[in-house]
Amino acid sequence: MHNSNSVTFSVIADMIYGINTPIVYSKKGIVVKKNQLSIFKYNHKSINKVICVSEAVLKSFKSVLKPKNHHKLCVVYDGIKVEPTPKSNINLRETYNISKDVVLVGNIATHTRAKDLVTLIEMLNILVHDLGVTNMHVIQIGVKGKYSNEFLPLIEKYNLEKYITVTGFIENAVNLIDQMDIYLMTSEREGLPITIYEAFLKRIPVVSTKAGGVPEAITHEYNGLLAEVRDAETLAKHLKNFALDKEKQQLFIERSHKLLFEKFTTSQCSANTLKVYKEVLSNK
Protein backbone atom coordinates (compact mmCIF):
# COMPACT_ATOMS: atom_id res chain seq x y z
CA MET A 1 0.00 0.00 0.00
CA HIS A 2 1.35 3.41 -0.97
CA ASN A 3 -1.15 5.87 0.45
CA SER A 4 -3.39 6.45 3.43
CA ASN A 5 -6.70 5.81 1.65
CA SER A 6 -5.62 2.37 0.44
CA VAL A 7 -4.73 1.39 4.00
CA THR A 8 -8.11 2.65 5.26
CA PHE A 9 -10.05 0.59 2.72
CA SER A 10 -7.93 -2.51 3.36
CA VAL A 11 -8.39 -2.32 7.12
CA ILE A 12 -12.16 -1.87 6.70
CA ALA A 13 -12.29 -4.83 4.30
CA ASP A 14 -10.41 -6.99 6.78
CA MET A 15 -12.74 -5.97 9.62
CA ILE A 16 -15.88 -6.73 7.59
CA TYR A 17 -14.83 -9.75 5.56
CA GLY A 18 -11.93 -11.17 7.53
CA ILE A 19 -9.63 -11.15 4.50
CA ASN A 20 -6.62 -11.82 6.70
CA THR A 21 -4.13 -10.72 4.05
CA PRO A 22 -0.96 -9.13 5.47
CA ILE A 23 -0.41 -5.53 4.42
CA VAL A 24 2.93 -3.89 3.71
CA TYR A 25 2.67 -0.12 3.83
CA SER A 26 5.23 2.14 2.14
CA LYS A 27 5.76 5.41 4.02
CA LYS A 28 7.57 8.18 2.13
CA GLY A 29 7.03 11.34 4.13
CA ILE A 30 7.57 12.72 7.59
CA VAL A 31 4.54 12.55 9.91
CA VAL A 32 3.08 16.03 10.24
CA LYS A 33 -0.01 15.32 12.29
CA LYS A 34 -1.90 12.31 13.60
CA ASN A 35 -5.44 11.64 14.71
CA GLN A 36 -7.33 8.77 16.30
CA LEU A 37 -8.25 7.28 12.91
CA SER A 38 -4.64 7.12 11.76
CA ILE A 39 -3.52 5.66 15.09
CA PHE A 40 -6.24 3.01 14.85
CA LYS A 41 -5.67 1.93 11.26
CA TYR A 42 -1.88 1.88 11.29
CA ASN A 43 -1.91 -0.22 14.46
CA HIS A 44 -4.39 -2.71 12.99
CA LYS A 45 -3.25 -6.33 13.04
CA SER A 46 -3.40 -6.55 9.24
CA ILE A 47 -0.49 -4.08 8.93
CA ASN A 48 2.44 -6.48 8.94
CA LYS A 49 5.30 -4.19 7.87
CA VAL A 50 5.85 -0.47 7.34
CA ILE A 51 8.63 0.25 4.87
CA CYS A 52 10.06 3.71 5.54
CA VAL A 53 12.08 5.57 2.94
CA SER A 54 14.58 6.80 5.53
CA GLU A 55 15.52 6.52 9.18
CA ALA A 56 14.02 9.98 9.69
CA VAL A 57 10.66 8.77 8.38
CA LEU A 58 10.87 5.68 10.59
CA LYS A 59 11.56 7.82 13.65
CA SER A 60 8.62 10.11 12.91
CA PHE A 61 6.23 7.22 12.24
CA LYS A 62 7.02 5.70 15.63
CA SER A 63 4.79 8.39 17.11
CA VAL A 64 1.82 6.84 15.29
CA LEU A 65 2.50 3.22 16.22
CA LYS A 66 2.07 1.72 19.65
CA PRO A 67 5.36 0.46 21.14
CA LYS A 68 4.31 -3.17 20.63
CA ASN A 69 4.20 -2.49 16.87
CA HIS A 70 7.53 -0.70 16.51
CA HIS A 71 9.11 -3.97 15.34
CA LYS A 72 7.03 -3.69 12.15
CA LEU A 73 9.05 -0.67 11.02
CA CYS A 74 11.97 -1.04 8.63
CA VAL A 75 13.94 1.15 6.24
CA VAL A 76 14.32 0.54 2.53
CA TYR A 77 15.90 3.44 0.68
CA ASP A 78 14.42 4.44 -2.65
CA GLY A 79 16.61 3.92 -5.67
CA ILE A 80 17.01 5.34 -9.16
CA LYS A 81 17.94 3.82 -12.48
CA VAL A 82 21.62 4.30 -13.19
CA GLU A 83 21.40 3.71 -16.93
CA PRO A 84 21.96 6.84 -19.08
CA THR A 85 18.81 8.92 -19.60
CA PRO A 86 17.95 10.84 -22.77
CA LYS A 87 19.29 14.36 -22.98
CA SER A 88 16.62 17.01 -22.57
CA ASN A 89 15.75 19.04 -25.65
CA ILE A 90 15.59 22.11 -23.39
CA ASN A 91 18.74 24.14 -22.92
CA LEU A 92 18.16 26.06 -19.70
CA ARG A 93 20.62 28.86 -20.37
CA GLU A 94 19.39 29.46 -23.92
CA THR A 95 15.68 29.07 -23.14
CA TYR A 96 15.73 31.44 -20.16
CA ASN A 97 18.48 33.77 -21.39
CA ILE A 98 20.89 32.92 -18.58
CA SER A 99 24.49 33.95 -19.23
CA LYS A 100 27.03 31.15 -19.60
CA ASP A 101 29.34 33.17 -17.35
CA VAL A 102 27.22 32.81 -14.20
CA VAL A 103 27.03 29.86 -11.80
CA LEU A 104 23.70 28.15 -12.40
CA VAL A 105 22.13 26.96 -9.14
CA GLY A 106 19.18 24.65 -9.68
CA ASN A 107 16.22 23.71 -7.52
CA ILE A 108 13.41 21.30 -8.44
CA ALA A 109 10.50 21.52 -6.02
CA THR A 110 6.73 21.74 -6.12
CA HIS A 111 5.50 24.99 -4.61
CA THR A 112 4.45 23.63 -1.22
CA ARG A 113 5.22 24.71 2.32
CA ALA A 114 7.36 21.61 2.89
CA LYS A 115 9.81 22.78 0.19
CA ASP A 116 10.20 26.17 1.96
CA LEU A 117 10.93 28.30 -1.08
CA VAL A 118 10.67 31.40 1.10
CA THR A 119 14.01 30.37 2.54
CA LEU A 120 15.36 30.01 -1.00
CA ILE A 121 14.48 33.66 -1.73
CA GLU A 122 15.79 34.81 1.66
CA MET A 123 19.02 32.97 0.92
CA LEU A 124 19.33 34.62 -2.49
CA ASN A 125 18.71 38.05 -0.97
CA ILE A 126 21.57 37.52 1.50
CA LEU A 127 23.80 36.12 -1.23
CA VAL A 128 23.30 39.09 -3.56
CA HIS A 129 22.78 42.07 -1.27
CA ASP A 130 24.77 41.12 1.85
CA LEU A 131 27.56 38.94 0.46
CA GLY A 132 27.82 40.77 -2.86
CA VAL A 133 27.64 37.65 -5.04
CA THR A 134 26.24 38.71 -8.41
CA ASN A 135 27.62 35.97 -10.66
CA MET A 136 25.00 33.35 -9.67
CA HIS A 137 21.58 32.64 -11.07
CA VAL A 138 18.97 30.38 -9.42
CA ILE A 139 16.58 28.44 -11.64
CA GLN A 140 13.57 27.09 -9.74
CA ILE A 141 11.53 24.37 -11.48
CA GLY A 142 8.24 23.07 -10.09
CA VAL A 143 4.47 23.02 -10.15
CA LYS A 144 2.95 26.28 -8.92
CA GLY A 145 0.19 26.38 -6.31
CA LYS A 146 -1.24 28.40 -3.41
CA TYR A 147 2.15 28.59 -1.72
CA SER A 148 3.56 30.37 -4.78
CA ASN A 149 1.91 33.55 -3.54
CA GLU A 150 4.00 33.42 -0.35
CA PHE A 151 7.43 33.44 -1.96
CA LEU A 152 7.10 34.84 -5.49
CA PRO A 153 6.33 38.42 -4.32
CA LEU A 154 9.61 38.38 -2.36
CA ILE A 155 11.56 38.31 -5.63
CA GLU A 156 10.35 41.80 -6.52
CA LYS A 157 10.50 42.99 -2.92
CA TYR A 158 14.22 42.18 -2.73
CA ASN A 159 14.98 43.27 -6.32
CA LEU A 160 16.13 39.80 -7.30
CA GLU A 161 14.57 39.58 -10.76
CA LYS A 162 17.99 39.42 -12.43
CA TYR A 163 19.14 36.56 -10.24
CA ILE A 164 16.32 34.00 -10.37
CA THR A 165 14.11 32.32 -12.94
CA VAL A 166 10.95 30.49 -11.85
CA THR A 167 9.92 28.24 -14.73
CA GLY A 168 6.86 26.45 -13.41
CA PHE A 169 6.37 22.81 -14.35
CA ILE A 170 8.77 21.18 -16.81
CA GLU A 171 8.22 17.56 -17.78
CA ASN A 172 11.07 15.21 -16.85
CA ALA A 173 12.80 18.04 -15.00
CA VAL A 174 15.35 15.66 -13.47
CA ASN A 175 16.88 15.31 -16.94
CA LEU A 176 17.91 18.97 -16.62
CA ILE A 177 20.00 18.52 -13.49
CA ASP A 178 23.15 17.88 -15.50
CA GLN A 179 22.91 21.44 -16.84
CA MET A 180 23.17 22.89 -13.33
CA ASP A 181 26.44 23.78 -11.64
CA ILE A 182 25.13 23.24 -8.10
CA TYR A 183 21.90 21.60 -6.94
CA LEU A 184 20.17 23.38 -4.04
CA MET A 185 17.46 22.23 -1.64
CA THR A 186 15.88 24.51 0.97
CA SER A 187 13.16 22.16 2.26
CA GLU A 188 11.89 22.18 5.83
CA ARG A 189 10.43 18.66 5.55
CA GLU A 190 11.54 15.69 3.43
CA GLY A 191 11.47 11.91 3.55
CA LEU A 192 14.53 11.54 1.35
CA PRO A 193 14.09 13.12 -2.09
CA ILE A 194 15.30 11.20 -5.13
CA THR A 195 16.40 14.45 -6.80
CA ILE A 196 19.46 14.21 -4.54
CA TYR A 197 20.21 10.79 -6.01
CA GLU A 198 19.75 12.20 -9.50
CA ALA A 199 22.28 14.93 -8.71
CA PHE A 200 24.68 12.25 -7.45
CA LEU A 201 24.23 10.27 -10.67
CA LYS A 202 24.72 13.30 -12.90
CA ARG A 203 27.77 14.42 -10.92
CA ILE A 204 26.31 17.71 -9.68
CA PRO A 205 27.36 18.85 -6.18
CA VAL A 206 24.59 19.44 -3.63
CA VAL A 207 23.88 22.10 -1.00
CA SER A 208 20.85 21.41 1.18
CA THR A 209 19.10 21.88 4.48
CA LYS A 210 19.11 18.98 6.95
CA ALA A 211 15.43 18.28 6.27
CA GLY A 212 14.23 14.79 7.18
CA GLY A 213 16.39 12.04 5.74
CA VAL A 214 18.74 14.29 3.76
CA PRO A 215 21.67 13.76 6.21
CA GLU A 216 21.38 10.02 5.53
CA ALA A 217 22.56 10.69 1.96
CA ILE A 218 24.71 13.78 2.50
CA THR A 219 27.37 14.08 5.17
CA HIS A 220 28.32 17.70 5.74
CA GLU A 221 31.79 18.54 4.40
CA TYR A 222 32.21 14.97 3.12
CA ASN A 223 29.99 14.72 0.04
CA GLY A 224 27.95 17.91 0.26
CA LEU A 225 27.15 20.96 2.36
CA LEU A 226 24.27 21.13 4.85
CA ALA A 227 22.55 23.85 6.86
CA GLU A 228 19.82 23.80 9.47
CA VAL A 229 16.24 24.12 8.26
CA ARG A 230 15.36 27.79 7.48
CA ASP A 231 18.99 28.88 7.90
CA ALA A 232 19.15 31.12 4.84
CA GLU A 233 22.36 32.82 5.93
CA THR A 234 24.37 29.60 6.17
CA LEU A 235 23.00 28.38 2.84
CA ALA A 236 24.12 31.64 1.23
CA LYS A 237 27.62 31.34 2.71
CA HIS A 238 27.84 27.72 1.57
CA LEU A 239 26.98 28.68 -2.00
CA LYS A 240 29.41 31.58 -2.09
CA ASN A 241 32.34 29.52 -0.83
CA PHE A 242 31.44 26.30 -2.64
CA ALA A 243 31.19 27.95 -6.04
CA LEU A 244 34.80 29.11 -5.73
CA ASP A 245 36.19 25.74 -4.62
CA LYS A 246 36.25 23.50 -7.71
CA GLU A 247 38.53 21.00 -6.01
CA LYS A 248 36.06 20.46 -3.16
CA GLN A 249 33.19 20.20 -5.64
CA GLN A 250 34.96 17.45 -7.55
CA LEU A 251 35.82 15.56 -4.37
CA PHE A 252 32.20 15.68 -3.20
CA ILE A 253 30.97 14.64 -6.65
CA GLU A 254 33.14 11.53 -6.68
CA ARG A 255 32.13 10.54 -3.15
CA SER A 256 28.43 11.04 -3.88
CA HIS A 257 28.61 9.10 -7.14
CA LYS A 258 30.23 6.17 -5.32
CA LEU A 259 27.64 6.31 -2.52
CA LEU A 260 24.80 6.21 -5.04
CA PHE A 261 25.98 2.89 -6.43
CA GLU A 262 26.50 1.52 -2.93
CA LYS A 263 23.06 2.36 -1.51
CA PHE A 264 20.57 4.12 -3.76
CA THR A 265 19.98 2.19 -7.00
CA THR A 266 16.73 0.57 -8.15
CA SER A 267 18.34 -2.89 -8.02
CA GLN A 268 19.23 -2.42 -4.35
CA CYS A 269 15.78 -1.03 -3.56
CA SER A 270 14.14 -4.00 -5.31
CA ALA A 271 16.31 -6.56 -3.55
CA ASN A 272 15.69 -5.02 -0.12
CA THR A 273 11.95 -4.77 -0.74
CA LEU A 274 11.86 -8.42 -1.81
CA LYS A 275 13.51 -9.37 1.49
CA VAL A 276 10.69 -7.63 3.35
CA TYR A 277 8.03 -9.46 1.31
CA LYS A 278 9.72 -12.82 1.94
CA GLU A 279 9.85 -12.09 5.67
CA VAL A 280 6.14 -11.23 5.69
CA LEU A 281 5.24 -14.41 3.81
CA SER A 282 7.40 -16.59 6.06
CA ASN A 283 5.53 -15.29 9.12
CA LYS A 284 2.06 -15.61 7.59
N, C-alpha and C positions, 0 to 999 in steps of 0.2 A: 504494500500500500504506500502511495506517495503523497497523499494529502489527507487532511483532517476529515473531510466529508466521506471519503471511502472507508475510513476506520469507523466512523459513526454508523454507516449502513451495515458494515460487516458485523459489528458488535450487536446491533439490533437483530440482524438475521440469526445470529447465533443464539440470542436470548429467546427468540420466537420459535425457531425451527431446530435448535440444537445441532447446528451444522458441524460443530466440533472440528473445524479446520484451523490449524495454527496460522496466525497472522505474523508476518514480518513487516514492520513499519519503517520506512526510510525517512529520517528527520534531517532536513537540510539547514534550517535556520535556528537562530537563537530564540529561546522562549521569551516573549515580551510580556505576556499576561496569561493568567490561567483562571479557570472558573470551575465550578463543581462538575459541570458536564465533562470537561476535558480530563479532570482528575479521575472521574468515574470510568470513562471509556478507555483511557490509556492504561489503567490498572486492571482492566478486564482480563479474565483468565485466558481469553483467546489470543491476546497479544503475547506472542512467544519470544520475539526479539525486536529490539529497536536499534536499527543501524543508524548511527550518527555520522555526519560527514566530517566531524572534527572532535577533538577532545573538549573544545570549548562548548560545542553543541551538547555533547554528552553531559558535561557539568551542569549546563543550564536546564537540561531536561530532567535531571535528578529531582528538581523541585516539584515536578509534576507527578513523579512516581513515588509510591510508598517504598520505604526502605527494603521491604521484603522482595520488591521487584527490581531493585537496582541491578541485580545480576543479569537481567535481560538486556541491559545496555551494552553496546559494543561500538567500536569505531571502524569504519571502512572509508578511507579517503576516496573521493572522486578521482577519476583519471581522464586524460585526454588522449586522443589519437596522436601518435608521434610521426605518422606518415606525412610527407609534404602536402600542403594544402594549395589549392589554386591561388595564384596571385590575383588580388583585387583589380578590377578595371578602373578603380577610383584612385587617382593620385591626390593625396590630401593637400600637398603644398600647391599644386596647380589649381585644383578645384576651388580652394578657399583662399587663393592668393596669399599664401604664407611664404615669406622669403626663405630661400635655402640657407641663408646665413644665420638664422636664428635656431636655437635649440627647441625642438618640438616636443612638448610634454603632453602625453595623451592620457585621457581618462574615458573609460567606457562604463556608464552607469545610468540606469533608469532614474528619472527624476522623482525619487522618493526620499522621505526623511532619513531612512536608514543609510542612504549613500552620503548624506550630509554635504551637499554641494555648496552650502553656505560657507563651510570651512574652506572649501576650494577657493572661493572668491576672496575670502578674508586672507588666505595664504598668498594669493596673487597680489593683493593690495600691499601686503607687507613686502613681498619680493620686489615689486616695482617701485613703490613710493618710499619705503623705509630703507631697503637694502640697495636700491639703485640698480637693480638688474633689469635691463631693457632689451636684452638679446634673447629672450625666451617668449614662446607663444604656446598657450594651452589650447588644445582642441578637445572639447567635451562632446562625446557621442552618446546618445541615449534617448529613450522615449520620453516625451514631455508629459506633464500631468499637473495636478493642482499644486504640487510642491515647487514647480517651476516659478511660480509667482513670488516665492519667498527668496530665491537667490538671483534670478535674472535681473531684477531692478538694481541689484548691488553693483552690477557691471557698469552701469551708467553713473551711479552714485560715486563710485571710486575712480571714474574716468579710465576704465580699463578696456575700452572697446578695441584698442589697437593690439591688445595682448591676449585676447581669448576669442575663440570661435566656438559657438554652440550649434552643432549641426542638426540636432534632432536625431530621429531614428535612421540608421543605415543598416541595411541587411548584411548579415555576415560580417559584422564590424570587427570581430576578432581577427579577420584576415588583414586588417589594416594596422595591427599592432607593430608589424615589422617596419612600418614607415615612421614610427615614433623613435625619438632618441631616449626618452625616459618614460616609463609607465608610472602613473600616479594614482593612488587611491586615498580618498579622504573619508571613508565610511566611518560611521559610529557603531554600526552593527553588521556583522557578517557571520555566516557559517564558516565557509572557506571558499572564496570565489575562484572559479576556474580560469578567470581572466589572468590571474597571477601565473597559473601553469602555462597559459598561452604565451605570456611574456617570457617565461623561462625557456620555452621551446624555441621561440623566435629570437632569443638572445638579446632581449631588451631589459636593461636594469630597472629595478622597481624601488619606488619610495612609497611608503604607505603608513597609515595609522595602525595601531595594534588591535584593530577591531576583531572581535571573535577569535576565529581560528587562524588568522593571518600569521601570528608568531610561530605557528606550527610548520609553516612553509618558509618563512623568512626569519633568519636570525640577524638581529641588528649588528651591523658592521662586519658581518661574515658573508652574507649573500644578498644584502639589501640594507635599506635604511628605514627605521621605524620611528614613529612619534606617538605620543599618547593621543587618544581620541580628542578631537576638537582643538588640538594644539597647532594652530595655524602658523605661529611664529617658528616653531621647530621645523615644521615641514618646509617653510620658506628657506630657512638656513640650510637644511639638507639639500634642497634643490640647487641653491647657489653654489655650495661647495662641491657637490657631486658632479655638476655639469663641467667643472674645471678639472676634475680628476679622472682622466681617461684610463689611467692604469688601474685605479680602484674599480671603475665601471667594468673593465674587462675581467678582472679577478672575480667580481660578484657574478658576472654573466656565466663564467665557466663553472663556478660552484653551483649556481642555480640550475644550469643545464644538466649537470651530473645528478643533482638531487631529483630532478623531474624523472629521470629514467630509473632511479632507485625506488621511488615511492608513488608517483602520481601519473601512471599510464593506465589506459583502459584495460590492458591485459592484467595488470596487478589488481585493479578494482574488481574485475570480473572474477579472478581467482579467489580473492578474499570474500567476495559476496557468495560465491559457490560454497566456500567453507561454512559460512553461516547457515545456508540452506541445508547442507548435509547434517549439521549439528541439530537443527530443528527437526529434521526427519528422523534422525536417530533417537530422539527423545520422545517422538510421537507415541 
